[in-house]
Amino acid sequence: MFPRTVLALLAGTALAAPLAAQQAEPSQDPTQAGDQEVIIVEAQRPRGSALGDIDPEYVLDPRDIAATGANNIEELLDALAPEIGSVRGRGGGGGRPVLLVNGKRISGFRELRNLPPEAIERMDILPEETALLYGYKADQRVVNFVLRENFHSTTLGLEGQWATDGGREGGELDLDRLMLKGGARTNISLDVEGDALLRESERGIALQPVQLADTSLDPRSSRSLLPERRMVRLDFSHARPIGNLNGSASLEVEQSENDSLLGPSFAALTLPADSPYARQPEDEDILLASGLPALGRDSRTRSANLAAVLNGPPAEWGWSTTLSAALADRRTLTDRGADVAAFQDRLDALDPAADPFASPGFNALAVEEATSLTRSLAADGVLNGTLGAATLTLRANSSWMAIESEGFRDGQPLATDLSRRRNAAAFSADAPVFDNLGLNANGEVEHVSDFGTLTSIGAGFNWKPTRKLDLIGSWTREEGAPGLGQLGDPRIASPATRFFDFVTGESLLVTAISGGNPDLLADRRNVWKLAAGWRLPTRTDLNLRTEYVRERIDDPAASFPAASAAIEAAFPDRFVRDGDGTLLLVDLTPVNFDDQRRDTLRTSLNWSKSSGGPRGPRRGPPGRGRGGRIYAALFHTLTLTDDVRIAPGLPRLDYLGGEAKGGTGGQPRHEIEARAGIFKNGFGLRLSGAWRSATRVDSGDSSLRFDDFATIDLRAFVNFSDRQGLIEKAPWLRGTSLRLSVDNLFNARPDVRDAQGLVPTRYQPALIEPLGRTVGIAIRKIFVPSRYTRPSGPPQRGRGQRGD
């Protein structure tokens, strides 16, 4: 039902969603001449192209970028997540790609985060193998932004969002200043964001009253589904030529705060049988309202990041060096409830004035504080050039990181002080075999102070048998240490956490422990990839790409999964039960499994078409879509294998066949992402949909079915600068855009049922998907001096004309 719904919406609109992405293959650009003279022109690489001879998988021009409706580069990357994601990273990939500007390394994402799309001349998306040429591992795609050579702008953006079910509102303010001139780039931006607290009482969560000694209590107004959030971030970056060199630097400072509610505060007492207030002939455990505010958790993070990069001059051998420093201070305060010790002593002494049913006042226990301070320094250098027909990239890297954290274990203070030094050297060599076939070999040796020497080797090929078909294959064997945060994050106890016990089939409130695990081991991965891209012979841009990835991991480190019977049998010390077998506490800190297998086949189909061209010269903020674009894309991920072996000698746990993997049950075998949209004359409409197939969990006496699930998002926007008649009547609208966004258009929520067809309390739809449908309105104003505007013109695309 859901996949048909998604496809029907996409086809019914006949538009296509955010993916105006076009294959790097250029369209022919015919010229007219009085005499038909044949001229042979050698293909020339466009300005700012990335290193190497691997063509981009997609090339986006200003019309494509405008058609996404994105207001900055961060939103643009989010809109193109299916195109830029990778399944080859640790934990299944999906991380941020390697980012370049004009084909050169930059100091980090913060250099680009808030740049306006109007400043982009072209955007290239390249496969993971291109990352090797810049000294990175081949587990991230590469995105290259080619910026305009001269451009100045000041941008103000305001956005408000609210959930249509109520209870949650949020807002965002963005202020950005950008200057591009003569190869120099300066950008400063301020972001302020906030979201309101969402309580269980605002989503109709089923009532589970807490039985007190003399009454019952509804805890839902004292528990939050989503925290109150506040964030302020300031970014500054500057890049400029330095003689024949090119350098850039960036600074980011940020503070974020999250406040959540954990439940009512109670007083747990033992009423002696001899007390004048005793109700039973034996000692009685009673629970009273403490009269204190609800238990809360307040988290605050302050961070600063400084980075700089220096790129050498264009030469047969080029070089680049990067320096970075980071500091992050995190503090979490968790309420512990009422201090009942003094009153319990009075009860034990049979004090006649100690009436537990007369609303005695209690003081609060001291809050539980968990802190961490993370510091890091890093430096690396990359050298690349040619040796005969071969291209060689060399990289050296050195880094240091330290984490000092304080938390609690079993109620006792626990301090952790970890540091790590890494020194690495890597190479990547590309050699052509024929004009259309190239081979690659790469390797790395890394010494990690707390894990010893780790190695990585790899090889691959890039073959383009025809003008419209390309093939890429690669293999990597890699050893990797767990992150220092996985080892040393402070241990935090979260009381009254909703949890499903697959052993007993019960939904419970337990104490959940999160944080790091200092006993984690390094993992070893073998990854094989085979990918093919084909530009279909049609009049419009229609591209088909498919990618098979086979991954085998020894000793994978991962977050603790759901509490199935098999998991508890393998890690019994992670679970604490009372005498009746009721689960009281679960330790969710990361663990190592014995091995993991994962095979995926990902296929994408992309189509786009220009719809009309510019209607004559006009001036205004450039790059917001001259002419029009209609486009569509479909991405299908088929998971062929996904299983783990917890320990040697134990059977494999199949995430596709009934083992719990996380909050969505097992691993969906099929996942579909779809995009569709149209943009013309300043008006844009974009639909995006995501669907995953049903999963099941079989564990102990429990059997749960997680139904298939789909969501659809809508973006409708207008760029007033492209409405020439309106601008002539209301010049103040120049540079203004308005966007309406609706996430989860049909207010869909997951459906989970047990063997009897009932919904377990822990898997109520609003607990899995609290927000539901959200509506947002964003208004944006960009001020561009007239000398930096330019008449409309057809975009320059592709790599020039090439023969078969």
SVG drawing of the C-alpha trace seen along z (x, -y; Angstrom):
<svg xmlns="http://www.w3.org/2000/svg" viewBox="-7 -49 64 72">
<polyline fill="none" stroke="black" stroke-width="0.4" points="0.0,0.0 2.6,-2.5 5.0,-2.1 2.0,-2.4 1.0,-5.6 4.5,-7.1 4.8,-6.1 1.3,-7.3 2.0,-10.7 5.3,-11.0 3.8,-9.9 0.6,-11.8 2.4,-15.1 4.5,-14.3 7.1,-16.5 9.9,-14.7 11.5,-15.4 14.6,-16.9 17.1,-15.6 17.6,-17.9 20.9,-16.0 22.1,-15.4 24.8,-13.0 28.2,-14.5 27.8,-13.6 27.2,-16.8 24.5,-17.5 25.5,-18.6 25.8,-22.4 25.3,-23.0 26.6,-26.2 25.5,-27.7 27.9,-29.0 27.5,-30.2 29.8,-27.5 29.6,-23.9 33.2,-23.6 34.1,-20.6 36.2,-21.6 37.7,-19.0 37.8,-20.3 39.6,-18.5 37.5,-18.0 38.4,-20.5 37.7,-20.1 35.3,-22.7 36.7,-25.3 37.1,-23.9 36.9,-20.2 38.0,-17.6 41.2,-15.7 41.3,-12.4 39.6,-11.0 36.5,-9.7 33.5,-11.5 30.9,-12.9 27.9,-10.7 25.7,-13.9 26.3,-17.5 23.9,-20.2 23.7,-23.6 22.0,-26.7 18.6,-25.6 18.9,-22.2 20.0,-23.7 17.2,-26.2 14.7,-23.4 15.5,-21.8 14.1,-24.9 17.2,-24.9 18.1,-28.2 21.7,-27.2 24.3,-24.5 23.3,-22.6 19.7,-22.3 21.0,-21.5 23.0,-18.5 20.0,-17.3 17.8,-17.5 20.3,-15.4 21.0,-12.9 20.2,-9.8 22.7,-11.0 25.5,-11.8 25.2,-9.0 27.4,-6.0 26.8,-2.5 30.5,-1.9 31.2,-3.8 31.4,-2.3 27.9,-1.4 26.4,-1.3 27.6,-4.7 25.3,-7.6 27.7,-10.2 28.6,-13.6 30.6,-13.4 34.0,-14.9 33.5,-18.5 35.7,-20.5 35.5,-24.0 36.7,-24.6 38.3,-21.1 40.4,-21.9 40.3,-20.7 38.8,-23.0 39.1,-23.2 35.7,-21.6 32.0,-21.7 31.6,-24.9 33.3,-26.8 30.3,-26.2 27.3,-25.4 25.4,-28.7 26.5,-29.8 23.5,-30.8 22.8,-28.6 23.1,-31.8 26.8,-31.6 27.1,-28.2 28.0,-27.9 28.1,-24.1 27.9,-21.1 29.6,-17.8 28.8,-14.6 31.6,-12.0 32.0,-8.4 34.0,-7.2 37.0,-6.3 37.6,-10.1 38.2,-10.5 41.5,-8.6 42.9,-11.3 42.5,-13.8 44.0,-11.5 40.7,-10.2 39.5,-6.7 37.1,-5.4 34.1,-5.2 32.6,-8.7 31.3,-10.3 32.8,-13.5 30.9,-16.8 32.7,-19.5 31.2,-23.0 32.3,-25.4 31.6,-28.9 31.1,-32.1 34.2,-34.1 32.7,-37.4 29.6,-37.7 28.6,-39.6 25.4,-39.0 23.7,-39.5 21.0,-37.0 18.4,-37.1 16.2,-34.0 13.3,-33.4 11.5,-30.1 8.8,-28.8 7.5,-25.2 4.7,-23.6 3.2,-20.2 -0.4,-19.9 -1.1,-17.6 -0.1,-20.4 2.4,-20.6 5.6,-21.4 6.6,-24.7 10.0,-25.8 11.8,-28.6 15.1,-29.5 16.9,-32.8 19.8,-32.8 21.9,-35.8 24.7,-35.4 27.2,-37.7 29.3,-36.4 31.9,-38.1 33.6,-36.4 36.0,-38.5 39.3,-37.8 39.7,-34.3 39.0,-35.5 36.1,-34.3 34.8,-35.7 31.7,-34.4 30.2,-35.1 26.9,-33.7 24.8,-33.5 22.2,-30.8 19.7,-30.7 17.3,-27.8 14.8,-26.6 12.0,-24.0 9.5,-23.6 9.1,-20.6 6.6,-17.9 4.9,-16.0 3.3,-12.6 0.0,-14.2 0.1,-16.1 0.0,-12.9 -2.6,-10.8 -0.2,-8.2 -2.1,-5.4 -2.4,-6.0 -0.3,-3.8 -1.2,-5.3 1.3,-5.1 -0.3,-3.5 0.5,-5.5 -0.2,-4.6 -3.5,-6.5 -4.2,-7.4 -3.0,-7.0 -1.1,-9.5 -1.1,-10.2 2.6,-10.6 2.1,-11.7 2.4,-15.5 5.7,-14.8 7.3,-12.9 8.6,-14.4 8.6,-12.8 10.9,-15.4 13.2,-17.8 13.1,-21.6 16.0,-22.6 18.0,-25.8 21.0,-26.4 23.2,-29.4 26.1,-29.1 28.5,-31.6 30.6,-30.7 33.4,-32.6 35.6,-31.6 38.0,-33.3 39.9,-32.1 42.3,-33.9 45.3,-33.6 48.6,-33.9 51.1,-34.6 50.7,-31.5 49.2,-29.5 45.6,-29.4 44.6,-29.2 41.4,-29.2 40.5,-29.2 37.3,-28.7 36.1,-29.2 32.9,-27.9 31.6,-28.4 28.3,-26.8 26.2,-26.3 23.3,-24.0 20.9,-23.1 18.4,-20.3 15.9,-20.0 13.7,-16.9 11.3,-15.5 11.8,-12.0 8.7,-11.5 7.1,-12.4 9.2,-12.6 8.2,-10.0 9.1,-9.1 9.6,-5.4 9.3,-4.5 9.0,-1.4 6.3,-1.7 7.1,0.4 4.3,2.7 4.6,1.1 4.1,-2.4 0.9,-4.1 0.1,-4.7 0.6,-1.1 -2.1,0.4 -0.8,4.0 0.5,6.4 3.8,6.5 6.2,3.9 4.8,2.2 6.6,0.6 4.7,-2.5 5.1,-5.1 4.1,-8.7 4.0,-11.9 7.1,-13.9 5.6,-17.3 8.7,-18.1 8.7,-19.1 9.0,-16.4 12.4,-14.8 14.3,-16.5 17.5,-16.3 19.3,-19.3 22.2,-18.9 24.5,-21.7 27.2,-21.5 29.7,-24.2 32.1,-23.7 34.7,-25.6 36.4,-24.4 39.3,-26.1 40.7,-24.8 43.0,-26.0 44.1,-24.6 46.8,-25.7 46.8,-24.5 49.9,-24.6 50.1,-26.2 48.9,-24.5 51.8,-22.3 52.8,-18.8 53.0,-18.0 50.5,-19.7 50.2,-19.7 47.7,-20.6 48.1,-20.8 45.4,-21.0 45.5,-22.0 42.6,-21.8 41.8,-22.1 38.5,-21.4 37.2,-21.8 33.9,-20.5 32.5,-20.8 29.4,-18.8 27.5,-18.7 24.4,-16.7 22.4,-17.2 19.9,-14.6 17.4,-14.9 17.5,-12.0 14.2,-12.6 13.3,-13.1 15.7,-12.7 13.7,-10.3 16.5,-9.2 15.6,-11.6 11.9,-10.8 12.6,-7.1 14.7,-7.3 11.7,-8.9 9.5,-6.1 11.9,-3.5 12.1,-5.2 8.2,-5.0 8.0,-8.8 4.3,-9.5 4.6,-12.8 5.9,-11.1 2.6,-10.7 3.5,-9.6 -0.1,-10.3 -0.1,-13.9 1.8,-15.2 5.2,-15.4 7.7,-17.7 10.8,-16.3 14.0,-17.9 15.5,-17.0 18.6,-14.9 21.6,-16.5 21.5,-16.3 23.6,-13.7 26.2,-15.5 28.0,-13.9 30.6,-15.9 33.1,-15.5 35.8,-17.6 37.0,-16.7 40.1,-18.3 41.7,-17.4 44.5,-18.6 45.1,-17.3 47.5,-18.0 47.8,-16.3 49.5,-16.8 48.7,-15.6 51.0,-15.4 49.8,-14.4 51.3,-14.3 52.3,-12.2 54.9,-9.5 54.9,-8.9 51.4,-8.0 50.4,-7.2 48.9,-9.5 50.2,-9.2 48.7,-10.6 50.7,-10.5 49.3,-11.5 50.7,-11.9 48.5,-12.5 49.0,-13.1 46.3,-13.7 45.7,-13.8 42.5,-13.6 41.7,-13.5 38.5,-12.9 38.1,-13.6 34.7,-12.5 32.9,-12.0 29.8,-9.9 28.3,-7.2 28.3,-3.4 25.9,-1.7 25.4,-5.0 29.1,-5.5 31.2,-8.3 33.2,-7.0 36.0,-9.1 37.6,-8.4 40.6,-10.0 41.5,-8.8 43.9,-10.1 44.9,-8.9 47.6,-9.8 47.3,-8.7 50.1,-8.8 49.3,-7.6 50.8,-7.4 48.9,-6.5 49.2,-6.3 47.0,-5.9 48.2,-5.2 46.1,-5.4 47.5,-4.0 45.8,-3.9 45.8,-0.6 43.9,-1.8 42.3,-5.1 39.1,-4.0 40.4,-1.7 42.3,-2.7 43.5,-0.8 44.0,-1.9 46.0,-0.6 46.0,-2.2 47.2,-1.5 47.6,-3.0 49.6,-2.3 48.3,-3.8 49.7,-3.7 47.1,-4.3 48.5,-4.8 45.9,-2.6 45.5,0.0 48.9,0.4 49.5,0.6 46.5,0.8 46.6,1.3 44.4,0.8 44.9,1.9 42.7,1.6 42.5,1.9 40.0,1.0 39.3,0.2 37.5,-2.5 36.3,-1.4 34.3,-3.4 33.6,-1.0 31.3,-3.5 30.4,-7.1 27.2,-6.3 28.4,-3.4 30.9,-3.4 31.9,-0.6 33.7,-1.0 35.0,1.8 36.9,1.8 38.1,3.9 39.3,2.6 40.6,4.5 40.7,2.1 41.4,2.2 39.8,-0.5 39.8,-1.5 36.6,-2.6 36.1,-6.3 37.4,-7.7 33.8,-8.8 32.7,-5.1 35.4,-4.3 35.2,-7.3 31.8,-9.1 30.5,-9.5 28.1,-6.9 24.6,-8.4 21.7,-6.6 18.2,-7.5 15.5,-6.4 12.0,-5.5 13.1,-4.8 10.4,-3.1 11.7,0.3 10.3,3.5 11.5,6.8 11.5,9.3 12.1,12.1 8.8,11.6 6.9,9.6 6.4,6.7 6.6,2.9 8.4,1.6 10.0,-1.5 13.6,-0.7 16.9,-2.5 18.9,-2.7 22.7,-3.2 24.3,-5.0 27.9,-6.2 31.2,-4.7 32.8,-1.3 36.6,-1.3 36.9,2.4 36.0,2.1 38.3,3.8 39.4,2.7 37.5,4.1 38.6,5.5 36.5,4.9 36.6,6.3 34.4,4.4 33.8,5.2 32.0,2.8 30.9,3.1 29.0,0.2 27.7,-0.7 26.2,-3.8 24.3,-4.1 23.0,-7.1 20.0,-5.8 19.7,-6.8 16.7,-9.2 16.1,-12.8 15.9,-13.8 18.5,-13.1 17.7,-9.6 20.4,-7.8 20.5,-4.4 23.0,-3.5 23.4,-0.4 25.8,0.5 26.5,3.8 28.4,3.7 29.6,6.7 30.8,6.1 32.4,8.5 33.5,7.2 35.3,9.0 34.8,7.6 32.4,4.8 31.7,2.3 28.2,1.1 25.6,-0.4 23.8,2.2 20.8,3.5 17.4,4.4 17.1,6.8 16.3,10.0 16.6,13.4 19.8,14.2 21.4,10.8 20.6,11.3 22.0,14.8 25.3,13.5 25.6,10.4 23.8,11.4 25.7,8.8 24.0,6.1 20.6,6.9 19.4,6.6 16.1,8.4 14.4,8.7 13.4,12.0 10.2,12.2 12.2,11.8 11.1,8.2 13.7,6.2 14.9,3.3 18.1,2.0 19.8,2.4 23.2,1.3 23.1,-0.1 26.8,-1.1 28.6,0.2 29.8,3.8 31.9,5.9 30.2,8.7 32.2,11.6 31.5,10.8 29.0,9.2 27.9,9.7 26.0,7.2 25.3,7.3 23.3,4.5 22.2,3.7 21.3,0.1 19.7,-1.1 18.8,-4.6 17.0,-6.0 17.2,-9.7 15.4,-11.8 15.3,-15.5 14.3,-17.8 14.6,-21.5 11.2,-23.2 11.7,-26.4 14.6,-28.8 15.2,-32.4 12.8,-35.0 15.3,-37.7 17.9,-39.4 17.0,-40.6 19.0,-41.3 18.6,-40.1 20.1,-37.6 21.8,-35.1 21.6,-31.3 18.0,-30.9 16.8,-29.0 16.6,-30.7 14.1,-28.8 12.7,-25.8 13.4,-22.2 11.3,-19.1 12.9,-16.1 12.4,-12.8 14.4,-10.2 13.9,-6.8 16.3,-5.0 15.9,-1.4 18.1,0.4 17.8,4.1 19.5,5.7 20.5,9.2 22.2,10.1 22.4,8.5 23.4,10.7 25.8,11.0 27.4,13.6 27.6,12.5 30.3,14.8 32.3,17.8 30.2,21.0 26.8,19.2 24.3,19.2 24.1,16.1 21.4,13.5 19.6,12.6 18.3,9.0 16.3,9.9 14.8,13.0 13.4,12.1 16.2,10.6 15.7,7.1 18.1,4.4 16.6,1.2 13.5,-0.9 12.1,0.3 12.4,4.0 14.7,5.8 16.4,4.7 13.9,3.9 14.7,5.9 13.5,3.1 13.9,-0.6 12.8,-3.2 13.4,-6.9 11.7,-8.9 12.0,-12.5 9.9,-14.5 9.6,-18.2 9.1,-21.1 10.6,-24.6 9.6,-27.2 9.5,-31.0 10.2,-31.3 7.6,-28.7 8.7,-25.4 7.1,-22.3 9.0,-19.3 7.8,-16.0 10.0,-13.4 8.9,-10.1 10.5,-7.3 9.3,-3.7 10.6,-0.7 9.2,2.8 7.8,4.7 10.0,6.4 9.4,8.9 11.0,9.8 10.9,13.3 12.4,13.6 11.5,15.8 7.7,15.9 7.3,12.6 6.6,12.1 6.2,8.5 5.4,7.4 6.6,3.9 4.4,2.9 5.8,1.3 6.0,-2.5 6.0,-5.4 6.3,-9.2 5.9,-12.0 7.3,-15.5 6.2,-18.5 8.0,-21.8 6.3,-24.6 8.2,-27.8 8.4,-31.0 11.4,-33.1 10.0,-36.6 13.1,-37.8 12.1,-35.5 8.6,-37.1 9.7,-40.1 6.3,-41.7 5.8,-41.5 9.2,-43.0 8.4,-45.9 5.3,-46.6 6.9,-45.9 10.7,-46.3 11.0,-45.6 10.3,-41.9 13.6,-41.6 15.7,-38.9 12.8,-37.6 11.7,-33.9 8.8,-32.2 8.6,-28.5 5.9,-26.3 7.1,-22.9 5.0,-20.0 6.9,-17.0 5.0,-13.7 2.2,-15.0 -0.3,-12.3 0.7,-12.3 1.8,-8.6 3.1,-6.7 4.5,-3.2 2.2,-0.3 3.5,2.5 1.5,5.5 2.1,8.5 1.0,12.1 -2.5,11.3 -2.8,8.2 -2.4,5.8 -0.1,2.7 2.5,3.1 2.6,0.1 6.2,-0.6 5.4,-0.6 2.5,-3.0 2.7,-5.0 3.2,-8.3 6.1,-6.9 7.9,-5.8 7.0,-8.9 6.1,-11.7 6.1,-14.6 3.8,-13.5 2.9,-16.1 4.8,-19.4 4.2,-22.6 6.8,-25.2 6.9,-28.6 10.2,-30.2 10.9,-33.7 14.3,-34.7 15.7,-37.9 19.0,-38.1 20.6,-41.5 22.9,-41.5 24.6,-44.7 23.7,-45.4 27.2,-45.1 27.2,-41.4 23.9,-40.5 24.1,-39.3 21.7,-38.8 20.0,-35.4 21.8,-32.9 21.8,-29.3 23.8,-27.3 27.2,-25.8 27.1,-22.1 29.2,-19.0 32.8,-18.3 32.7,-19.4 32.0,-17.2 33.4,-13.8 33.2,-11.1 32.3,-7.5"/>
</svg>
